[in-house]
Each structure stands twice: as C-alpha cells, then as structure tokens.
C-alpha cells in the first residue's frame, strides 16, 4: 500500500507531512505557530506570483553563473512557471501575519517549488537530495532579500490594479458631471447656503479630485521599483556569487515586465521601509478623499422629504427592520467604513516601519498585510460604488432649482449691482420675514424685473458674467 505521509526533518526534529502537500516541515511549523488571522498568503495571488518570479529569476541567474546544475535549475524554472500560471496556490497556507520577518513565507515557496521540481525530475516529494528547498531553490538568497523583493513586485501589481479601479470610478463620476451640467443647485459652505452652482460642477470636481489621487498613486508605485536581490542576509551579499545581483535583477525585469532596479546601498535597502510608509500615506489620502465624496452623497440624498433631497441614490435594499419604506445609502456607508479601515492600517504601517532595529525590519509581514488589504478593499469599494451607486444616481432638478430661488444665497449675485449694504439689508429682511430675495428686491425698486431675471438666470448663476451698473 502506498504511504499517505512522508517524514521530513529540520534542525528541530522530524515531522510527518501528508503526501498531498507540496509544502514541507517548515511550512507545517508555521501553520502550527501562527494561527493568527486565518488568512493565508495565497489570498494575495500577486504575492505568490511574485515569489515564483523571484525564485525563477534566481534559478536562471545561478544557472548562468554555474552555481546551480542545469537540470535542477530547469526543474525549478518549470515548477515556478506552473505557479506563475496559477497552479499550486492552495499550497501556500502560511498566515499573512507571522513572526520571523517573512521566513515562513519564503520557506513555504522554497518547499513547494522544490517538491514540484522533484516530481518534474521523476522522483517523489520529500526526496530533497534531487532538489533541496534551501540548497537549490534558495541558492544565493536569504529571506531578507527574496521576500522583500517579491513583496515589492506584488505591491507594484496591486497598485496598478488600484489605479485601474480608480479610473473606473472617475469615469463613472465624470459621466454624471456631464449629465447634470444643467441642474442648478445651491452650493454650500459650513453646511450653510453659499452661492449657486450646477450639480454637474459638483460631480466634475469629484472626478478631478480622484484624478489627482491617481497621479499620487502612480508616483508612489515608483517607490517599490528598487529591490535588494543579492543582499542576502543583511546586505553584504554573503553566499552569493559576484555578478549575481546584476544578473538576477535583469532576469526579474524581463520576467515581470516591471522596471525593477538594484538599490544603491543593499545594507540600507534591507532594513529601509520608508517606501511603504509613503505608499500607506497615499492610500490614506485616497481613503480620506473618497470618504468626503461619500459623505457628500449621503447629505445630498438625505430625506427624501425632510433632507436636502437633491439627488436620488439607487435603492438597493430595505433600510430598516422596523421602519417601512426606509432606504439607506448603503454604498456610501460601506465605502466610508473601508476608508476608516485604511486610515487605521496606516497607523499599523507607521508603527511597524518604526520598529525595525539594526539591519532588518522584521515587521514586514504586517506591513504587507495592511497594504494589500487596504488596496483590495479600496479597489472593491470603488467598483461597487461606481456600479451600484454612481451610475444610477438621478437628480431632482426642479427641487434643486426651487431651493436656489428660495434661498438667501442668491443675494450674493446682486452685490455688483445693488452693493453689499443693500444686499445685506435684503438678506436680513428675507431671513426675518420668510419672504424671497426676489420679491424684496423688486419691492424696494433696487433693480427692475428684466435685469433681475437676467442676473438670476440659470446660465448666469452657473457661469457668472460680470454685470455692473445694470449692463452685462
């Protein structure tokens, strides 16, 4: 009968591993030691893809430099290609948060690749004399250069995806800006009536602010192009051959299509996490600004009878277990909560980056988890906000216009003609009496009806012209 388990060992002793598993003893110990989030590293496929690219590039460089036999190197490359194609991702069960500065993640990759390479060479899993996780797959490497390099490549991929999601939302909002270009409404400052504008202008401003953040994300993405492959343990390059750093980086650049470069100082690069701090800050900026937009959507749609009621959000689900007919702004609400989580994650990244002592920052796993999770949530949030909210927004055009014409704020448009003092007096009386600015201006003969109608026309209020002395 075929055995269902194999015996593997490390310097701590022997353990039984299921023959169904491509991972080995060190991954098993990590599973036992770090039952933290219940979220495996395979939940970030970009990271698994990047780990395989790093290991493939290392194998090619080591083969080129003559430190890895061609047959073993070819088997490692073939195993990596399978992982890059999406296979064996279920064999990466290590928790996203772990001690050891990512050693468990690196060894998970080394063991899976080694055991698959062994099969490709015609042998059984665990027969490490044919392809060893440390001696062959990890040749010329350390966790301290392989893991951060894979992390940075994965982060570059995730940020590229975030840019796509932001552009998707921006396009949706910009379309509403065009659709609502002729909807006159009251602008507000300090939640008080200010001066008229169009609803289209309001939405176009939202699209612009998202565009600005897209550029900030693009800039931040460039920070992860510097990698430290060849640094090995602390940046001195111990146990790696001359020219390895240059060659492995060239292979990674070709394999990934990402223009990675070697850091100028590998010792500094091995402990420095400043790029993550800056990227996290950009994500916080994105979160804060989308949160503001969602707050506005909730305010503008408030009511429907007793609020602003300028726009209608698509009704997605009943809003109450006790109040019939109530519909809540659930999409802006969920994006608000995503933003709060991203803002909190920024503090985690900050503390983790600060707490790296001497030649290595051991907190990169929680930095990675925080950044990957923030990016994924933002991307998901942007897509559902566009699809389930923005695209279906409608405007209450007549209600918006009526509020403008009944507001005190339109008196500002009369300043150039009747002067500030007269405008202030009309505003005070309108507030006290409940009468309209329009009626009071005509009653006091401050302007004739034709000129007043011209000044308060929709076109003039949304796109003001200078009118002095009653002449346009």
Buried (B, 14 or more C-beta within 10 A) or exposed (E): EEEEEBEBEBEEEEBEBEBEBBBBBBBBBBBEBBEBBEBBBBBBBBBBBBBBBBBBBBBBBBBBBEBBEEBBBBBBBBBBEBBBEEEBBEBBBBBBBBBBBBBBBBBBBBBBBBBBBBBBBEBEBBBBEBBBBBBBBBBBBBBBBBBBBBBBBBBBBBBBBBBEBBBBBBEBBBBBBEBBBEBBBBBBEEEEBBBBBBBBBBBBBBBBBBBEBBEBBEEBBEBBBBBBBBBBBBBEBEBBBEEBBEBBBBBBBEBBEBEBEBBEEBBBBBBBBEBBBBBBBBBBBBBBBBBBBBBBBBBBBBEEEEEBBBBBBBEBEEBEEEEEEEBBBBBBEBBBBBBEBBBEBBEBBBEBBEEBEEBBBBBBBBBBBBBBBBBBBBBBBBBBBBBBBBEBBEBBBEBBBEBBBBBBBBBBBBEBBBEEEBBEBBBEBBEEEEEBBBEBBBEEEBBEEEBBEBBBEBEBBBEBEEBEEBEE
